[in-house]
């Protein structure tokens, strides 16, 4: 799809994402293409590191009006490294995060990394992946770390609700928490992607929860959308 066939609102959203990518010092935006349709942004092209790929995704999510991001960026390394070097650096990176148990392990094959092992919370599982974000030479990462259940739903739900209401980044008044087995389902509406992710992150600290189904919708008023468009011009 060419830019000439896009609606004005989609062109403006695409332009805002491009500006955000160029502004973010963690992103080399030179090889990144952006498409926008109905609030869904697709990132394509090449980038020189796995960390840069994730940073580009985070930058796009921060843009007002973005409902979802499809990250199709391909990592093309400028200086490839051996699997042994990558594995050694990855092991050291995990060791520096004291909240991670020694049960988390790394497998590297052709610069593609797989995390395995067990942890007690989803938050620890996420931290394990983030710990490797800046390890040089990684092309992709698959997180197969398993959360071991340790608590019942009756114990966990009130703690999650309390955590959401105590989080300064989340307006929890419009959110609902449902637990089925070891899965938490979050529903409701928030005003930004950042708030949506903050709610999910708060739920991840619950012991024994193996999955968070985040069905929270990001909604904004027409007045806010108009103001965002005016400010980017």
C-alpha positions in Angstrom: 0.0 0.0 0.0 1.4 3.4 -1.0 1.1 6.5 1.2 -1.2 8.1 -1.4 -3.9 5.5 -0.7 -3.9 6.1 3.0 -6.5 8.2 4.8 -5.2 11.5 6.3 -5.5 10.1 9.9 -3.3 7.1 8.9 -0.8 9.3 7.2 -0.6 11.4 10.4 -0.2 8.3 12.6 2.6 7.0 10.3 4.4 10.3 10.4 4.2 10.5 14.2 5.7 7.0 14.5 8.5 7.9 12.1 9.2 11.0 14.1 9.3 9.0 17.3 11.7 6.4 15.8 14.0 9.2 14.6 13.9 10.9 18.0 14.7 7.7 20.1 18.5 7.5 20.5 18.2 3.7 21.0 16.9 3.2 17.5 18.7 3.4 14.2 15.7 4.4 12.1 17.6 4.6 8.7 16.5 1.1 7.6 13.0 1.0 9.1 9.8 1.3 7.1 6.4 2.1 8.8 2.9 1.4 7.7 -0.3 2.4 9.6 -3.9 1.2 9.2 -6.7 1.5 11.7 -4.3 2.1 14.6 -2.2 -0.9 13.7 1.4 -0.1 13.0 3.7 -2.4 11.0 7.5 -2.0 11.3 9.5 -3.5 8.4 13.1 -3.4 7.1 16.4 -4.1 8.8 18.1 -3.2 12.0 21.5 -4.0 13.3 20.7 -5.5 16.8 18.0 -7.4 18.7 18.0 -4.6 21.3 17.3 -2.1 18.5 14.4 -4.2 17.2 12.8 -4.2 20.7 13.5 -0.4 21.2 11.8 0.4 17.9 8.7 -1.6 19.0 8.6 0.3 22.3 9.0 3.6 20.6 6.1 2.9 18.2 3.9 1.8 21.2 4.5 5.2 22.9 2.9 7.1 20.0 -0.6 8.4 20.8 -3.2 6.5 18.6 -1.3 3.3 18.2 -3.4 0.3 19.2 -1.1 -2.5 18.1 2.4 -3.0 16.6 3.5 -5.8 14.2 7.3 -6.0 14.4 8.6 -7.5 11.2 12.0 -6.0 11.5 14.9 -8.3 10.5 18.1 -8.2 12.6 21.2 -8.0 10.3 24.3 -8.0 12.4 27.2 -5.8 11.4 29.7 -8.0 13.3 28.5 -11.6 13.8 29.7 -13.4 17.0 30.2 -17.0 17.8 27.5 -18.9 19.7 30.0 -19.6 22.5 30.7 -15.9 23.1 26.9 -15.1 23.0 26.2 -17.9 25.5 28.9 -16.8 27.9 27.7 -13.2 27.8 24.1 -14.4 28.2 25.0 -16.5 31.3 26.7 -13.5 32.9 23.7 -11.3 32.2 21.4 -13.7 33.9 23.7 -13.9 36.9 23.6 -10.1 37.4 19.9 -10.3 38.0 19.6 -11.5 41.6 15.9 -12.2 41.4 16.4 -14.9 38.9 16.9 -18.5 40.2 19.7 -20.7 38.9 17.1 -22.9 37.2 17.0 -20.5 34.2 19.2 -21.7 31.3 20.3 -20.5 27.9 20.7 -22.4 24.6 22.3 -20.6 21.6 22.2 -21.9 18.0 23.3 -19.7 15.0 22.8 -16.5 17.2 19.2 -17.5 18.0 18.7 -17.8 21.7 16.2 -20.0 23.7 15.6 -19.5 27.4 14.5 -22.6 29.4 14.0 -23.5 33.0 11.5 -22.6 35.8 10.7 -19.5 37.9 8.1 -18.6 40.5 6.4 -15.6 38.8 5.7 -14.3 35.3 7.7 -11.2 36.2 10.8 -13.3 36.7 10.1 -14.9 33.3 10.0 -11.4 31.7 13.1 -10.3 33.5 15.0 -13.3 32.2 14.3 -12.2 28.6 15.0 -8.6 29.3 18.4 -9.5 30.9 19.6 -10.7 27.5 18.3 -7.7 25.5 21.7 -6.0 25.2 23.8 -9.1 24.7 25.7 -8.5 21.5 25.2 -10.8 18.5 21.7 -12.1 19.3 19.3 -12.3 16.3 16.2 -13.5 18.1 15.1 -14.8 21.4 12.4 -17.4 22.4 11.4 -17.6 26.0 10.4 -21.1 27.1 10.8 -20.5 30.8 8.0 -22.1 32.8 6.2 -20.6 35.8 5.7 -23.1 38.6 2.3 -22.7 40.3 2.6 -21.9 44.0 -0.7 -20.3 45.1 -4.4 -20.6 44.7 -6.7 -18.2 42.8 -8.5 -17.3 46.0 -5.3 -16.0 47.4 -4.0 -14.3 44.3 -7.0 -12.2 42.9 -7.2 -9.7 45.8 -3.5 -9.2 45.7 -3.6 -8.4 42.0 -6.5 -6.0 42.4 -4.7 -4.2 45.3 -1.5 -4.0 43.2 -3.4 -2.4 40.2 -5.0 0.2 42.5 -1.6 1.0 44.1 0.2 1.4 40.8 0.6 5.1 40.0 0.8 4.3 36.2 -2.6 2.7 36.1 -6.2 4.0 36.5 -7.7 0.7 37.8 -11.2 2.0 38.2 -12.2 0.7 34.7 -10.4 -2.6 34.9 -11.6 -6.1 35.8 -9.6 -9.1 37.0 -10.7 -12.7 36.4 -8.7 -15.8 37.4 -9.2 -19.2 35.9 -6.7 -21.8 37.0 -3.3 -20.2 36.7 -4.4 -17.6 34.1 -5.3 -14.0 34.8 -7.6 -12.2 32.4 -7.6 -8.4 32.4 -10.4 -6.5 30.8 -11.6 -2.9 30.7 -10.3 0.3 29.1 -7.3 2.6 29.6 -6.0 5.7 27.8 -2.6 4.7 26.6 -0.5 1.6 25.7 1.8 2.4 28.5 -1.0 2.1 31.0 -2.1 -1.2 29.4 1.3 -2.6 29.8 1.7 -1.3 33.3 -1.5 -3.2 34.3 -0.2 -6.4 32.8 3.2 -6.0 34.5 1.5 -5.5 37.9 -0.4 -8.8 37.4 2.8 -10.6 36.5 4.1 -10.3 40.0 1.4 -12.7 41.3 3.0 -16.0 42.5 2.0 -19.1 40.4 0.3 -17.2 37.6 1.5 -18.8 34.4 -0.3 -16.5 31.9 -1.8 -13.0 31.7 -4.5 -12.6 29.0 -4.5 -8.8 28.5 -7.8 -7.8 26.8 -7.6 -4.2 28.0 -8.6 -1.8 25.2 -6.8 1.4 24.6 -9.3 4.2 24.0 -8.8 7.9 23.7 -11.2 10.8 23.1 -11.5 12.6 19.7 -10.2 15.8 21.5 -7.0 14.0 22.7 -6.5 12.6 19.2 -6.9 16.1 17.6 -4.5 17.6 20.1 -1.9 15.0 19.3 -2.2 15.6 15.6 -1.9 19.4 16.1 1.2 19.0 18.3 3.0 16.9 15.7 2.6 19.6 13.0 
